[in-house]
Structure formats: structure tokens, C-alpha cells
Amino acid sequence: MTQQAINDHLVLISGKSATGKSASLEPLKDRDDVLYLNFEAGKKLPFKNNFTTYNLEDPYDAIAAFDQINTKASGFENFKVVIIDSLSFLLDRFESKYVVTAKDTREAWGKYSQFFKELMQVYIASCPATVIVITHTSDVLNETEKVRETIATAKGSLRGSIEAYFSVVVSSKKIPVKTLEPFKNKFLNITEDEKLDQYKYVFQTRLTADTVNERIRGPLGMWTRDMTYIDNNVGHLIQVLNDYYS
């Protein structure tokens, strides 16, 4: 029996459009050990950076990139952080390229699901780097519970199951500053501009009474209650992962 590889340094950043998901990468801008896999039609990040960027069209290129890192191929051996932006667009590309055009769509949807599982369970699980995956969310009706849930955008058998592949899931939010006042921690810094604007872009790390139908999650003890909200800063996420798993 062989032990399956697990990447502890793996985070899913989920959230609706215009909630600061891509902007949260800005604290890493000066690092040259970041590999940025862009599936959003060549969308540029909202800040200058030293990332090695690949604008990818074929979903299987993501597997090829992780294979290069995992085998320490020339030019890929020094990456410490890998970012997929975004998983939603990556899966949309798979649907457009391999499902819509398929003669047997049932078989193609099976390959859609299998592709994602292979990417997560084989290639990302074995990756020696920190992996940050960004995804959009949708509000859907849970017919069984009769409630609306916020889940990562996906189709087929992956709908509603994306988050299960991550032990750390945070949600990007735009929150009124007044709501944040009870939450004081070293990773939450409210600027004077944010006080004047009366809102702040944050990561939500724990469920609250108002968000019980979201898929936010983390290992026991990673996030204290006062860390329910932190700056939308990927550097903070990486620091917490390092502290927790060290």
C-alpha cells in the first residue's frame, strides 16, 4: 500500500466577482518564485508583478505545468507558489473544448470530472509548492434543505463538490467596516481610507450565523474566532499555513 500525497499548503479562494480575489495577490508582486497560470482569456492582474505568467487555453496545460514542477524540470524547479486563476474559467474551457464538441457528451462529462480529480489528487497533491486556487461562486437552491447555498461554480458531478478537495477555503468579501469592529487580530488592518469609505475587502475564514450555507472551512485551530475576517492578503494566508503546519 502506498501513501497518497497531500499538499498541506493548498488554499481555495472563493467569491463573487469584484470582491478582491485577484487583488489579494498584490502582496506577492515582487516575488520571482511565483508561477501564475491564467485561464481568464489573458486578463491582466490589477498590479505590476514579477510573476512568471502563462496565459493558457487548454486545461491540460495546467496538468503539464504541475508535472514540470513536480519533476523539477529545468526552469520550474524554483517556484514556491503556484496560482490558478481561475478554476471556474479552467473548467469552462474544458467544457467548451472537450464536452460541447464531443460526439458522446455523457462520456465527455465523465472526462470533465475525471480531469479535475486527477489535477487535484495526483498533480496538485504532489506539488512541493504552495498552491493558491481562485474560483468564482454561485448561489444555488438546495432542494433537499430548501435553502440557498453559495458554492464554487462547476457543472456535472462536480457541482457542489469542489470545496471537498480543499482543507482550507476562504471567501473574498466586501464588508462594512462597522461589521469588522468586533474582530481584532494582527491580520486585519483597517486603513483611514477604508474608514472613510465605510467598507473593506477581506477574506472570511470561519462561518458565521449569516453565512452558514457557505463552504468556508479550515482545520481545527487554524483560525481563532477573532480571525473570522482578515485582510484580503494572500501573504497572510501563506503565513498562517506555514505557522500551522510547521
Secondary structure, 3 states (H helix, E strand, C coil): CCCCCCCCCEEEEEECCCCCCCHHHHHHCCCCCEEEEECCCCCCCCCCCCCEEEECCCCHHHHHHHHHHHCCCCCCCCCCEEEEECHHHHHHHHHHHHHCCCCCHHHHHHHHHHHHHHHHHHHHCCCCCEEEEEEEEEEEEECCCCEEEEEECCCHHHCCCHHHHCCCEEEEEEEEHHHHCCCCCCCCCCCHHHHHHCEEEEEECCCCHHHCCCCCECCCCCCCHHHCEEECCHHHHHHHHHHHHC
